[in-house]
Amino acid sequence: MVDEKEGRRVAIVHPDLGLGGAERLVVDAALGLQERGHKVVIYTAYRDVQRCFPEVRPRHLGGSVSCTLVNTYVPRSVLGRFHALCTVIQCVILALYVCVNASRVDVAFCDIVSAPALIFRMFGIPCIFYCHFPDQMLADSIRVSHAKLAEVDSSLVAVSKRFGRLVYRAFVDRLERFAISRATCVAVNSQFTARMFSEVYPDLLRGHERKEPIVVYPAVNIRPSVGHDASLTSRLWATFAEEMFPLVKDPILLVSLNRFEKKKNVALAVRALHAIRSSDSLVPNKQLRDSIVLLIAGGYDDRLEENKQTLHNVRQLISELRLEAFVGVELNFDESKRISILRAARALLYTPSSEHFGIVPLEAMAAGVPVIAVDSGGPRETVQDQATGFLCPAEPAAFAQAAARLVVDQKLAEELGKRGRERAQSLFSVDALGTALEGLVHECCDAKLARTATKPSSRKKQS
């Protein structure tokens, strides 16, 4: 029997340690469990030390979380297709690697793909599956778009391709459903995702002790925002601003932090800035209006066609609206630059609709920056309208009006930012995440002990 005082050994399986919200969740989960005395190792198929969070870099580069890089020999896609299946296979291989090579694993943790839960169940290892959003719901939107295409192109080749895609998605969806049912417990990132999960999988957890997924909010690390030297980050921003906006004196910064993906709708932020600059009434003072700038920054992966296309479209829109002097684009910045950007920002413009949770608003709130977000999905649970920011329709005019209020009234921006920071500290800290996950870890271990204890009695009854 394992002594709980020694801590549990937790294996985390995640396919690609990039710079997204899912990766931040995995890193914070590891940190939160480590702080409670548990031994955590992240197993991944890909990690670029130049494009990952500092905690998961190698130890000699300052990393604080143990990571094992496994060569799965599986590409990200085959001829630009089968991304989901390739990721599933990668994660299955990672799970098999853990089961065969790790000396002892008390609990496994996986997200993004549920298939590892099936492997861990086969090897008798309890598993927590963390659902960012039901993949089947994302696939349903693809099916709808295919149905619309069918109305336009009904040729035999086109119909065959669509049929093949539907069969492929049906297989992936059924695999996901079955694998989730094999997980020991299921966690989700928000009440919004919990509702979507129950809608897609109404009876999936029927045989579990918990009939519904448990909400475990992602965390935001408050400490970097506190610990970095204020004068240093201020100088870093001043230097960066001179390079990015050389024609603007004393810029007032609006910032958009997102991966370069179509669903993030970064164009909304660009059009909002254009709406402010095109109106004399939103910011009547012309000098003040001319000082407003927008920085679009985020993770960029040139291996992904969607990233490249989205970046191209954003730059094209900036050019069409003649905003080159007032909109800057920054790719794959480091932690110190992120903190300096947030500390300098008057507001964060968070533009995705129906976002599952959204870690970026929390990062802004932790830095004392008010958030302007679309009034849907996860931000409804993190951003308090009129208290820590504004929830708006996904329209340039609405975002422009909210941003203009914060530009004109700096005291209002400071007050909203202060409340946001207090909210982030109290509800969304790494400590809170670690406490919640530790409870699930012990719950999984208890469930394994209960199963083990019932096996001998069931054999006696059979004899």
TORKOL-4160 file (C-alpha; in steps of 0.2 Angstrom, whole numbers, padded with zeros to 4 digits, m for minus):
463
<pt num="1" X="0000" Y="0000" Z="0000"/>
<pt num="2" X="0006" Y="0017" Z="m0004"/>
<pt num="3" X="0009" Y="0029" Z="0010"/>
<pt num="4" X="m0001" Y="0045" Z="0006"/>
<pt num="5" X="0012" Y="0056" Z="0015"/>
<pt num="6" X="0025" Y="0051" Z="0002"/>
<pt num="7" X="0013" Y="0058" Z="m0011"/>
<pt num="8" X="0006" Y="0049" Z="m0027"/>
<pt num="9" X="0015" Y="0046" Z="m0043"/>
<pt num="10" X="0005" Y="0055" Z="m0057"/>
<pt num="11" X="0008" Y="0053" Z="m0075"/>
<pt num="12" X="0001" Y="0066" Z="m0087"/>
<pt num="13" X="m0001" Y="0062" Z="m0105"/>
<pt num="14" X="m0002" Y="0077" Z="m0117"/>
<pt num="15" X="0002" Y="0076" Z="m0136"/>
<pt num="16" X="0010" Y="0093" Z="m0139"/>
<pt num="17" X="0017" Y="0105" Z="m0126"/>
<pt num="18" X="0014" Y="0122" Z="m0135"/>
<pt num="19" X="0008" Y="0138" Z="m0129"/>
<pt num="20" X="m0011" Y="0136" Z="m0128"/>
<pt num="21" X="m0023" Y="0136" Z="m0114"/>
<pt num="22" X="m0024" Y="0117" Z="m0114"/>
<pt num="23" X="m0005" Y="0117" Z="m0111"/>
<pt num="24" X="m0006" Y="0130" Z="m0098"/>
<pt num="25" X="m0019" Y="0119" Z="m0089"/>
<pt num="26" X="m0007" Y="0104" Z="m0090"/>
<pt num="27" X="0008" Y="0114" Z="m0083"/>
<pt num="28" X="m0003" Y="0122" Z="m0069"/>
<pt num="29" X="m0010" Y="0105" Z="m0064"/>
<pt num="30" X="0008" Y="0098" Z="m0063"/>
<pt num="31" X="0013" Y="0113" Z="m0052"/>
<pt num="32" X="m0002" Y="0112" Z="m0041"/>
<pt num="33" X="0001" Y="0093" Z="m0038"/>
<pt num="34" X="0020" Y="0095" Z="m0035"/>
<pt num="35" X="0017" Y="0108" Z="m0022"/>
<pt num="36" X="0007" Y="0095" Z="m0012"/>
<pt num="37" X="0021" Y="0083" Z="m0012"/>
<pt num="38" X="0015" Y="0072" Z="m0027"/>
<pt num="39" X="0028" Y="0066" Z="m0040"/>
<pt num="40" X="0022" Y="0072" Z="m0057"/>
<pt num="41" X="0029" Y="0068" Z="m0075"/>
<pt num="42" X="0022" Y="0074" Z="m0091"/>
<pt num="43" X="0024" Y="0063" Z="m0106"/>
<pt num="44" X="0022" Y="0071" Z="m0123"/>
<pt num="45" X="0026" Y="0068" Z="m0141"/>
<pt num="46" X="0032" Y="0085" Z="m0145"/>
<pt num="47" X="0040" Y="0100" Z="m0136"/>
<pt num="48" X="0050" Y="0115" Z="m0144"/>
<pt num="49" X="0060" Y="0123" Z="m0130"/>
<pt num="50" X="0058" Y="0139" Z="m0139"/>
<pt num="51" X="0039" Y="0138" Z="m0140"/>
<pt num="52" X="0034" Y="0131" Z="m0123"/>
<pt num="53" X="0030" Y="0137" Z="m0106"/>
<pt num="54" X="0046" Y="0139" Z="m0096"/>
<pt num="55" X="0041" Y="0127" Z="m0082"/>
<pt num="56" X="0042" Y="0112" Z="m0095"/>
<pt num="57" X="0059" Y="0116" Z="m0102"/>
<pt num="58" X="0073" Y="0105" Z="m0098"/>
<pt num="59" X="0080" Y="0107" Z="m0080"/>
<pt num="60" X="0096" Y="0115" Z="m0086"/>
<pt num="61" X="0086" Y="0128" Z="m0095"/>
<pt num="62" X="0076" Y="0132" Z="m0079"/>
<pt num="63" X="0062" Y="0120" Z="m0080"/>
<pt num="64" X="0053" Y="0115" Z="m0064"/>
<pt num="65" X="0041" Y="0100" Z="m0071"/>
<pt num="66" X="0048" Y="0084" Z="m0076"/>
<pt num="67" X="0044" Y="0080" Z="m0094"/>
<pt num="68" X="0048" Y="0064" Z="m0104"/>
<pt num="69" X="0048" Y="0066" Z="m0123"/>
<pt num="70" X="0043" Y="0051" Z="m0132"/>
<pt num="71" X="0046" Y="0048" Z="m0151"/>
<pt num="72" X="0029" Y="0040" Z="m0156"/>
<pt num="73" X="0034" Y="0040" Z="m0175"/>
<pt num="74" X="0017" Y="0047" Z="m0179"/>
<pt num="75" X="0015" Y="0063" Z="m0190"/>
<pt num="76" X="0003" Y="0077" Z="m0185"/>
<pt num="77" X="m0007" Y="0072" Z="m0201"/>
<pt num="78" X="m0006" Y="0062" Z="m0217"/>
<pt num="79" X="m0006" Y="0073" Z="m0232"/>
<pt num="80" X="m0015" Y="0087" Z="m0222"/>
<pt num="81" X="m0029" Y="0075" Z="m0216"/>
<pt num="82" X="m0033" Y="0064" Z="m0202"/>
<pt num="83" X="m0027" Y="0076" Z="m0188"/>
<pt num="84" X="m0038" Y="0069" Z="m0175"/>
<pt num="85" X="m0034" Y="0051" Z="m0178"/>
<pt num="86" X="m0015" Y="0055" Z="m0178"/>
<pt num="87" X="m0017" Y="0064" Z="m0162"/>
<pt num="88" X="m0027" Y="0049" Z="m0155"/>
<pt num="89" X="m0013" Y="0037" Z="m0160"/>
<pt num="90" X="0000" Y="0048" Z="m0153"/>
<pt num="91" X="m0009" Y="0048" Z="m0136"/>
<pt num="92" X="m0012" Y="0029" Z="m0136"/>
<pt num="93" X="0007" Y="0026" Z="m0139"/>
<pt num="94" X="0011" Y="0039" Z="m0125"/>
<pt num="95" X="m0001" Y="0029" Z="m0113"/>
<pt num="96" X="0007" Y="0012" Z="m0118"/>
<pt num="97" X="0024" Y="0020" Z="m0115"/>
<pt num="98" X="0019" Y="0025" Z="m0098"/>
<pt num="99" X="0011" Y="0008" Z="m0094"/>
<pt num="100" X="0026" Y="m0002" Z="m0100"/>
<pt num="101" X="0041" Y="0010" Z="m0095"/>
<pt num="102" X="0036" Y="0020" Z="m0079"/>
<pt num="103" X="0041" Y="0011" Z="m0063"/>
<pt num="104" X="0025" Y="0015" Z="m0054"/>
<pt num="105" X="0010" Y="0026" Z="m0058"/>
<pt num="106" X="m0004" Y="0028" Z="m0045"/>
<pt num="107" X="m0015" Y="0039" Z="m0056"/>
<pt num="108" X="m0014" Y="0045" Z="m0074"/>
<pt num="109" X="m0021" Y="0061" Z="m0081"/>
<pt num="110" X="m0025" Y="0065" Z="m0099"/>
<pt num="111" X="m0034" Y="0079" Z="m0108"/>
<pt num="112" X="m0037" Y="0084" Z="m0127"/>
<pt num="113" X="m0039" Y="0065" Z="m0131"/>
<pt num="114" X="m0049" Y="0052" Z="m0121"/>
<pt num="115" X="m0041" Y="0037" Z="m0129"/>
<pt num="116" X="m0027" Y="0035" Z="m0115"/>
<pt num="117" X="m0041" Y="0032" Z="m0102"/>
<pt num="118" X="m0045" Y="0016" Z="m0111"/>
<pt num="119" X="m0026" Y="0010" Z="m0111"/>
<pt num="120" X="m0024" Y="0015" Z="m0093"/>
<pt num="121" X="m0040" Y="0005" Z="m0088"/>
<pt num="122" X="m0033" Y="m0010" Z="m0097"/>
<pt num="123" X="m0017" Y="m0009" Z="m0086"/>
<pt num="124" X="m0027" Y="m0006" Z="m0070"/>
<pt num="125" X="m0021" Y="0012" Z="m0068"/>
<pt num="126" X="m0035" Y="0024" Z="m0063"/>
<pt num="127" X="m0037" Y="0039" Z="m0074"/>
<pt num="128" X="m0043" Y="0057" Z="m0074"/>
<pt num="129" X="m0050" Y="0063" Z="m0090"/>
<pt num="130" X="m0050" Y="0082" Z="m0091"/>
<pt num="131" X="m0063" Y="0088" Z="m0105"/>
<pt num="132" X="m0059" Y="0105" Z="m0112"/>
<pt num="133" X="m0074" Y="0104" Z="m0123"/>
<pt num="134" X="m0083" Y="0088" Z="m0131"/>
<pt num="135" X="m0074" Y="0085" Z="m0147"/>
<pt num="136" X="m0091" Y="0078" Z="m0154"/>
<pt num="137" X="m0098" Y="0096" Z="m0154"/>
<pt num="138" X="m0084" Y="0103" Z="m0164"/>
<pt num="139" X="m0086" Y="0089" Z="m0176"/>
<pt num="140" X="m0105" Y="0092" Z="m0177"/>
<pt num="141" X="m0101" Y="0110" Z="m0184"/>
<pt num="142" X="m0090" Y="0102" Z="m0197"/>
<pt num="143" X="m0104" Y="0090" Z="m0202"/>
<pt num="144" X="m0116" Y="0105" Z="m0204"/>
<pt num="145" X="m0103" Y="0114" Z="m0216"/>
<pt num="146" X="m0102" Y="0098" Z="m0226"/>
<pt num="147" X="m0121" Y="0097" Z="m0227"/>
<pt num="148" X="m0121" Y="0115" Z="m0234"/>
<pt num="149" X="m0107" Y="0110" Z="m0247"/>
<pt num="150" X="m0118" Y="0096" Z="m0252"/>
<pt num="151" X="m0131" Y="0108" Z="m0258"/>
<pt num="152" X="m0118" Y="0116" Z="m0270"/>
<pt num="153" X="m0108" Y="0101" Z="m0276"/>
<pt num="154" X="m0117" Y="0085" Z="m0278"/>
<pt num="155" X="m0104" Y="0076" Z="m0290"/>
<pt num="156" X="m0100" Y="0058" Z="m0286"/>
<pt num="157" X="m0082" Y="0062" Z="m0281"/>
<pt num="158" X="m0088" Y="0076" Z="m0269"/>
<pt num="159" X="m0102" Y="0065" Z="m0262"/>
<pt num="160" X="m0089" Y="0051" Z="m0259"/>
<pt num="161" X="m0077" Y="0062" Z="m0250"/>
<pt num="162" X="m0090" Y="0069" Z="m0239"/>
<pt num="163" X="m0096" Y="0051" Z="m0235"/>
<pt num="164" X="m0078" Y="0046" Z="m0231"/>
<pt num="165" X="m0077" Y="0061" Z="m0219"/>
<pt num="166" X="m0093" Y="0057" Z="m0210"/>
<pt num="167" X="m0088" Y="0039" Z="m0208"/>
<pt num="168" X="m0071" Y="0044" Z="m0201"/>
<pt num="169" X="m0079" Y="0057" Z="m0189"/>
<pt num="170" X="m0091" Y="0043" Z="m0183"/>
<pt num="171" X="m0077" Y="0032" Z="m0179"/>
<pt num="172" X="m0067" Y="0045" Z="m0169"/>
<pt num="173" X="m0083" Y="0051" Z="m0160"/>
<pt num="174" X="m0088" Y="0033" Z="m0155"/>
<pt num="175" X="m0070" Y="0030" Z="m0149"/>
<pt num="176" X="m0070" Y="0046" Z="m0139"/>
<pt num="177" X="m0087" Y="0041" Z="m0131"/>
<pt num="178" X="m0081" Y="0024" Z="m0126"/>
<pt num="179" X="m0064" Y="0029" Z="m0120"/>
<pt num="180" X="m0072" Y="0043" Z="m0109"/>
<pt num="181" X="m0083" Y="0030" Z="m0101"/>
<pt num="182" X="m0068" Y="0020" Z="m0096"/>
<pt num="183" X="m0060" Y="0035" Z="m0086"/>
<pt num="184" X="m0061" Y="0034" Z="m0067"/>
<pt num="185" X="m0067" Y="0052" Z="m0066"/>
<pt num="186" X="m0071" Y="0066" Z="m0078"/>
<pt num="187" X="m0067" Y="0084" Z="m0075"/>
<pt num="188" X="m0072" Y="0099" Z="m0086"/>
<pt num="189" X="m0066" Y="0117" Z="m0086"/>
<pt num="190" X="m0082" Y="0127" Z="m0084"/>
<pt num="191" X="m0101" Y="0125" Z="m0080"/>
<pt num="192" X="m0103" Y="0129" Z="m0098"/>
<pt num="193" X="m0093" Y="0114" Z="m0104"/>
<pt num="194" X="m0102" Y="0104" Z="m0091"/>
<pt num="195" X="m0119" Y="0108" Z="m0099"/>
<pt num="196" X="m0112" Y="0104" Z="m0116"/>
<pt num="197" X="m0105" Y="0088" Z="m0110"/>
<pt num="198" X="m0121" Y="0082" Z="m0102"/>
<pt num="199" X="m0130" Y="0087" Z="m0118"/>
<pt num="200" X="m0119" Y="0077" Z="m0129"/>
<pt num="201" X="m0116" Y="0062" Z="m0117"/>
<pt num="202" X="m0132" Y="0062" Z="m0106"/>
<pt num="203" X="m0130" Y="0044" Z="m0099"/>
<pt num="204" X="m0111" Y="0041" Z="m0102"/>
<pt num="205" X="m0106" Y="0042" Z="m0083"/>
<pt num="206" X="m0121" Y="0032" Z="m0078"/>
<pt num="207" X="m0110" Y="0018" Z="m0070"/>
<pt num="208" X="m0098" Y="0030" Z="m0062"/>
<pt num="209" X="m0099" Y="0036" Z="m0044"/>
<pt num="210" X="m0101" Y="0054" Z="m0050"/>
<pt num="211" X="m0115" Y="0054" Z="m0062"/>
<pt num="212" X="m0110" Y="0072" Z="m0069"/>
<pt num="213" X="m0093" Y="0078" Z="m0073"/>
<pt num="214" X="m0085" Y="0089" Z="m0059"/>
<pt num="215" X="m0080" Y="0107" Z="m0063"/>
<pt num="216" X="m0062" Y="0111" Z="m0060"/>
<pt num="217" X="m0057" Y="0128" Z="m0066"/>
<pt num="218" X="m0041" Y="0131" Z="m0074"/>
<pt num="219" X="m0029" Y="0142" Z="m0065"/>
<pt num="220" X="m0019" Y="0158" Z="m0068"/>
<pt num="221" X="m0002" Y="0160" Z="m0059"/>
<pt num="222" X="m0004" Y="0176" Z="m0049"/>
<pt num="223" X="0014" Y="0176" Z="m0043"/>
<pt num="224" X="0023" Y="0181" Z="m0060"/>
<pt num="225" X="0013" Y="0196" Z="m0061"/>
<pt num="226" X="0018" Y="0201" Z="m0043"/>
<pt num="227" X="0036" Y="0195" Z="m0043"/>
<pt num="228" X="0043" Y="0204" Z="m0059"/>
<pt num="229" X="0051" Y="0220" Z="m0056"/>
<pt num="230" X="0039" Y="0234" Z="m0061"/>
<pt num="231" X="0052" Y="0246" Z="m0067"/>
<pt num="232" X="0060" Y="0233" Z="m0077"/>
<pt num="233" X="0044" Y="0227" Z="m0086"/>
<pt num="234" X="0040" Y="0246" Z="m0089"/>
<pt num="235" X="0056" Y="0249" Z="m0097"/>
<pt num="236" X="0054" Y="0233" Z="m0108"/>
<pt num="237" X="0037" Y="0239" Z="m0113"/>
<pt num="238" X="0044" Y="0256" Z="m0117"/>
<pt num="239" X="0057" Y="0249" Z="m0128"/>
<pt num="240" X="0045" Y="0237" Z="m0137"/>
<pt num="241" X="0032" Y="0251" Z="m0140"/>
<pt num="242" X="0045" Y="0262" Z="m0148"/>
<pt num="243" X="0049" Y="0248" Z="m0160"/>
<pt num="244" X="0031" Y="0242" Z="m0163"/>
<pt num="245" X="0023" Y="0259" Z="m0164"/>
<pt num="246" X="0036" Y="0272" Z="m0169"/>
<pt num="247" X="0024" Y="0285" Z="m0175"/>
<pt num="248" X="0013" Y="0285" Z="m0159"/>
<pt num="249" X="0018" Y="0296" Z="m0144"/>
<pt num="250" X="0013" Y="0289" Z="m0127"/>
<pt num="251" X="0002" Y="0274" Z="m0134"/>
<pt num="252" X="m0013" Y="0269" Z="m0125"/>
<pt num="253" X="m0013" Y="0250" Z="m0127"/>
<pt num="254" X="m0027" Y="0238" Z="m0131"/>
<pt num="255" X="m0021" Y="0220" Z="m0132"/>
<pt num="256" X="m0028" Y="0204" Z="m0140"/>
<pt num="257" X="m0019" Y="0188" Z="m0134"/>
<pt num="258" X="m0024" Y="0172" Z="m0144"/>
<pt num="259" X="m0017" Y="0158" Z="m0154"/>
<pt num="260" X="m0018" Y="0162" Z="m0173"/>
<pt num="261" X="m0034" Y="0152" Z="m0176"/>
<pt num="262" X="m0050" Y="0157" Z="m0186"/>
<pt num="263" X="m0061" Y="0154" Z="m0171"/>
<pt num="264" X="m0052" Y="0166" Z="m0161"/>
<pt num="265" X="m0060" Y="0180" Z="m0172"/>
<pt num="266" X="m0045" Y="0192" Z="m0170"/>
<pt num="267" X="m0053" Y="0203" Z="m0184"/>
<pt num="268" X="m0066" Y="0209" Z="m0171"/>
<pt num="269" X="m0052" Y="0218" Z="m0161"/>
<pt num="270" X="m0045" Y="0226" Z="m0177"/>
<pt num="271" X="m0063" Y="0232" Z="m0183"/>
<pt num="272" X="m0066" Y="0238" Z="m0165"/>
<pt num="273" X="m0051" Y="0249" Z="m0166"/>
<pt num="274" X="m0056" Y="0255" Z="m0183"/>
<pt num="275" X="m0073" Y="0260" Z="m0176"/>
<pt num="276" X="m0065" Y="0270" Z="m0162"/>
<pt num="277" X="m0054" Y="0279" Z="m0174"/>
<pt num="278" X="m0068" Y="0282" Z="m0187"/>
<pt num="279" X="m0079" Y="0291" Z="m0173"/>
<pt num="280" X="m0078" Y="0308" Z="m0166"/>
<pt num="281" X="m0090" Y="0304" Z="m0152"/>
<pt num="282" X="m0083" Y="0288" Z="m0144"/>
<pt num="283" X="m0066" Y="0297" Z="m0140"/>
<pt num="284" X="m0069" Y="0316" Z="m0143"/>
<pt num="285" X="m0051" Y="0321" Z="m0139"/>
<pt num="286" X="m0042" Y="0318" Z="m0156"/>
<pt num="287" X="m0025" Y="0318" Z="m0147"/>
<pt num="288" X="m0031" Y="0304" Z="m0136"/>
<pt num="289" X="m0039" Y="0295" Z="m0150"/>
<pt num="290" X="m0024" Y="0295" Z="m0160"/>
<pt num="291" X="m0014" Y="0287" Z="m0146"/>
<pt num="292" X="m0024" Y="0271" Z="m0146"/>
<pt num="293" X="m0015" Y="0256" Z="m0152"/>
<pt num="294" X="m0019" Y="0238" Z="m0153"/>
<pt num="295" X="m0007" Y="0224" Z="m0151"/>
<pt num="296" X="m0011" Y="0207" Z="m0157"/>
<pt num="297" X="0000" Y="0194" Z="m0149"/>
<pt num="298" X="m0001" Y="0175" Z="m0147"/>
<pt num="299" X="0006" Y="0158" Z="m0150"/>
<pt num="300" X="0010" Y="0154" Z="m0169"/>
<pt num="301" X="0015" Y="0137" Z="m0176"/>
<pt num="302" X="0021" Y="0138" Z="m0194"/>
<pt num="303" X="0018" Y="0119" Z="m0195"/>
<pt num="304" X="m0001" Y="0123" Z="m0195"/>
<pt num="305" X="m0009" Y="0129" Z="m0211"/>
<pt num="306" X="m0023" Y="0137" Z="m0201"/>
<pt num="307" X="m0011" Y="0148" Z="m0191"/>
<pt num="308" X="m0002" Y="0154" Z="m0207"/>
<pt num="309" X="m0019" Y="0158" Z="m0216"/>
<pt num="310" X="m0026" Y="0167" Z="m0200"/>
<pt num="311" X="m0010" Y="0178" Z="m0199"/>
<pt num="312" X="m0011" Y="0182" Z="m0217"/>
<pt num="313" X="m0030" Y="0187" Z="m0216"/>
<pt num="314" X="m0026" Y="0198" Z="m0200"/>
<pt num="315" X="m0012" Y="0207" Z="m0209"/>
<pt num="316" X="m0023" Y="0209" Z="m0224"/>
<pt num="317" X="m0037" Y="0217" Z="m0214"/>
<pt num="318" X="m0025" Y="0229" Z="m0205"/>
<pt num="319" X="m0019" Y="0235" Z="m0222"/>
<pt num="320" X="m0036" Y="0236" Z="m0230"/>
<pt num="321" X="m0042" Y="0247" Z="m0215"/>
<pt num="322" X="m0025" Y="0257" Z="m0216"/>
<pt num="323" X="m0021" Y="0254" Z="m0198"/>
<pt num="324" X="m0003" Y="0248" Z="m0200"/>
<pt num="325" X="0004" Y="0262" Z="m0189"/>
<pt num="326" X="m0009" Y="0258" Z="m0175"/>
<pt num="327" X="m0009" Y="0239" Z="m0175"/>
<pt num="328" X="0006" Y="0228" Z="m0171"/>
<pt num="329" X="0008" Y="0209" Z="m0172"/>
<pt num="330" X="0019" Y="0199" Z="m0161"/>
<pt num="331" X="0022" Y="0180" Z="m0162"/>
<pt num="332" X="0028" Y="0168" Z="m0149"/>
<pt num="333" X="0033" Y="0181" Z="m0135"/>
<pt num="334" X="0042" Y="0175" Z="m0119"/>
<pt num="335" X="0035" Y="0177" Z="m0101"/>
<pt num="336" X="0043" Y="0193" Z="m0097"/>
<pt num="337" X="0036" Y="0201" Z="m0113"/>
<pt num="338" X="0019" Y="0194" Z="m0109"/>
<pt num="339" X="0019" Y="0202" Z="m0092"/>
<pt num="340" X="0026" Y="0219" Z="m0098"/>
<pt num="341" X="0012" Y="0219" Z="m0111"/>
<pt num="342" X="m0002" Y="0215" Z="m0099"/>
<pt num="343" X="0005" Y="0228" Z="m0086"/>
<pt num="344" X="0005" Y="0241" Z="m0100"/>
<pt num="345" X="m0012" Y="0237" Z="m0107"/>
<pt num="346" X="m0028" Y="0248" Z="m0103"/>
<pt num="347" X="m0039" Y="0233" Z="m0108"/>
<pt num="348" X="m0039" Y="0216" Z="m0115"/>
<pt num="349" X="m0050" Y="0212" Z="m0130"/>
<pt num="350" X="m0055" Y="0194" Z="m0129"/>
<pt num="351" X="m0064" Y="0190" Z="m0146"/>
<pt num="352" X="m0069" Y="0172" Z="m0147"/>
<pt num="353" X="m0087" Y="0167" Z="m0146"/>
<pt num="354" X="m0094" Y="0152" Z="m0136"/>
<pt num="355" X="m0076" Y="0149" Z="m0129"/>
<pt num="356" X="m0076" Y="0134" Z="m0118"/>
<pt num="357" X="m0067" Y="0143" Z="m0104"/>
<pt num="358" X="m0053" Y="0155" Z="m0109"/>
<pt num="359" X="m0038" Y="0157" Z="m0099"/>
<pt num="360" X="m0032" Y="0173" Z="m0106"/>
<pt num="361" X="m0045" Y="0184" Z="m0097"/>
<pt num="362" X="m0039" Y="0176" Z="m0081"/>
<pt num="363" X="m0021" Y="0181" Z="m0085"/>
<pt num="364" X="m0027" Y="0199" Z="m0089"/>
<pt num="365" X="m0037" Y="0200" Z="m0073"/>
<pt num="366" X="m0022" Y="0193" Z="m0063"/>
<pt num="367" X="m0012" Y="0207" Z="m0070"/>
<pt num="368" X="m0025" Y="0220" Z="m0065"/>
<pt num="369" X="m0031" Y="0223" Z="m0083"/>
<pt num="370" X="m0050" Y="0225" Z="m0086"/>
<pt num="371" X="m0057" Y="0212" Z="m0099"/>
<pt num="372" X="m0069" Y="0216" Z="m0114"/>
<pt num="373" X="m0076" Y="0199" Z="m0119"/>
<pt num="374" X="m0090" Y="0191" Z="m0130"/>
<pt num="375" X="m0105" Y="0188" Z="m0119"/>
<pt num="376" X="m0105" Y="0169" Z="m0122"/>
<pt num="377" X="m0097" Y="0153" Z="m0115"/>
<pt num="378" X="m0084" Y="0153" Z="m0102"/>
<pt num="379" X="m0081" Y="0171" Z="m0100"/>
<pt num="380" X="m0098" Y="0173" Z="m0092"/>
<pt num="381" X="m0091" Y="0163" Z="m0077"/>
<pt num="382" X="m0074" Y="0173" Z="m0076"/>
<pt num="383" X="m0078" Y="0191" Z="m0081"/>
<pt num="384" X="m0091" Y="0200" Z="m0071"/>
<pt num="385" X="m0100" Y="0212" Z="m0082"/>
<pt num="386" X="m0097" Y="0231" Z="m0076"/>
<pt num="387" X="m0087" Y="0224" Z="m0061"/>
<pt num="388" X="m0071" Y="0217" Z="m0069"/>
<pt num="389" X="m0074" Y="0221" Z="m0087"/>
<pt num="390" X="m0088" Y="0221" Z="m0100"/>
<pt num="391" X="m0097" Y="0207" Z="m0108"/>
<pt num="392" X="m0103" Y="0212" Z="m0126"/>
<pt num="393" X="m0111" Y="0206" Z="m0142"/>
<pt num="394" X="m0098" Y="0200" Z="m0154"/>
<pt num="395" X="m0099" Y="0216" Z="m0164"/>
<pt num="396" X="m0086" Y="0229" Z="m0168"/>
<pt num="397" X="m0097" Y="0244" Z="m0162"/>
<pt num="398" X="m0100" Y="0236" Z="m0145"/>
<pt num="399" X="m0082" Y="0232" Z="m0142"/>
<pt num="400" X="m0077" Y="0249" Z="m0148"/>
<pt num="401" X="m0089" Y="0257" Z="m0136"/>
<pt num="402" X="m0083" Y="0247" Z="m0121"/>
<pt num="403" X="m0065" Y="0250" Z="m0125"/>
<pt num="404" X="m0068" Y="0269" Z="m0128"/>
<pt num="405" X="m0075" Y="0270" Z="m0110"/>
<pt num="406" X="m0059" Y="0263" Z="m0103"/>
<pt num="407" X="m0048" Y="0274" Z="m0114"/>
<pt num="408" X="m0057" Y="0290" Z="m0108"/>
<pt num="409" X="m0059" Y="0285" Z="m0090"/>
<pt num="410" X="m0043" Y="0279" Z="m0083"/>
<pt num="411" X="m0049" Y="0278" Z="m0065"/>
<pt num="412" X="m0063" Y="0266" Z="m0071"/>
<pt num="413" X="m0050" Y="0255" Z="m0079"/>
<pt num="414" X="m0040" Y="0255" Z="m0063"/>
<pt num="415" X="m0055" Y="0250" Z="m0053"/>
<pt num="416" X="m0061" Y="0236" Z="m0064"/>
<pt num="417" X="m0043" Y="0230" Z="m0065"/>
<pt num="418" X="m0042" Y="0230" Z="m0046"/>
<pt num="419" X="m0058" Y="0220" Z="m0044"/>
<pt num="420" X="m0053" Y="0208" Z="m0057"/>
<pt num="421" X="m0036" Y="0204" Z="m0049"/>
<pt num="422" X="m0045" Y="0201" Z="m0032"/>
<pt num="423" X="m0057" Y="0189" Z="m0041"/>
<pt num="424" X="m0043" Y="0179" Z="m0050"/>
<pt num="425" X="m0034" Y="0177" Z="m0033"/>
<pt num="426" X="m0049" Y="0171" Z="m0024"/>
<pt num="427" X="m0056" Y="0159" Z="m0037"/>
<pt num="428" X="m0043" Y="0154" Z="m0050"/>
<pt num="429" X="m0027" Y="0152" Z="m0042"/>
<pt num="430" X="m0015" Y="0137" Z="m0045"/>
<pt num="431" X="m0017" Y="0133" Z="m0027"/>
<pt num="432" X="m0036" Y="0131" Z="m0029"/>
<pt num="433" X="m0033" Y="0120" Z="m0045"/>
<pt num="434" X="m0020" Y="0109" Z="m0035"/>
<pt num="435" X="m0032" Y="0107" Z="m0021"/>
<pt num="436" X="m0046" Y="0101" Z="m0033"/>
<pt num="437" X="m0035" Y="0089" Z="m0043"/>
<pt num="438" X="m0028" Y="0082" Z="m0027"/>
<pt num="439" X="m0045" Y="0077" Z="m0021"/>
<pt num="440" X="m0048" Y="0069" Z="m0038"/>
<pt num="441" X="m0031" Y="0060" Z="m0037"/>
<pt num="442" X="m0036" Y="0052" Z="m0020"/>
<pt num="443" X="m0054" Y="0049" Z="m0026"/>
<pt num="444" X="m0046" Y="0038" Z="m0040"/>
<pt num="445" X="m0035" Y="0029" Z="m0029"/>
<pt num="446" X="m0049" Y="0025" Z="m0017"/>
<pt num="447" X="m0059" Y="0019" Z="m0032"/>
<pt num="448" X="m0045" Y="0007" Z="m0037"/>
<pt num="449" X="m0044" Y="0000" Z="m0019"/>
<pt num="450" X="m0062" Y="m0002" Z="m0018"/>
<pt num="451" X="m0062" Y="m0012" Z="m0035"/>
<pt num="452" X="m0047" Y="m0023" Z="m0029"/>
<pt num="453" X="m0056" Y="m0026" Z="m0012"/>
<pt num="454" X="m0072" Y="m0033" Z="m0021"/>
<pt num="455" X="m0063" Y="m0045" Z="m0033"/>
<pt num="456" X="m0059" Y="m0058" Z="m0020"/>
<pt num="457" X="m0077" Y="m0058" Z="m0013"/>
<pt num="458" X="m0084" Y="m0059" Z="m0031"/>
<pt num="459" X="m0073" Y="m0075" Z="m0034"/>
<pt num="460" X="m0079" Y="m0083" Z="m0018"/>
<pt num="461" X="m0097" Y="m0081" Z="m0023"/>
<pt num="462" X="m0094" Y="m0088" Z="m0040"/>
<pt num="463" X="m0085" Y="m0104" Z="m0032"/>
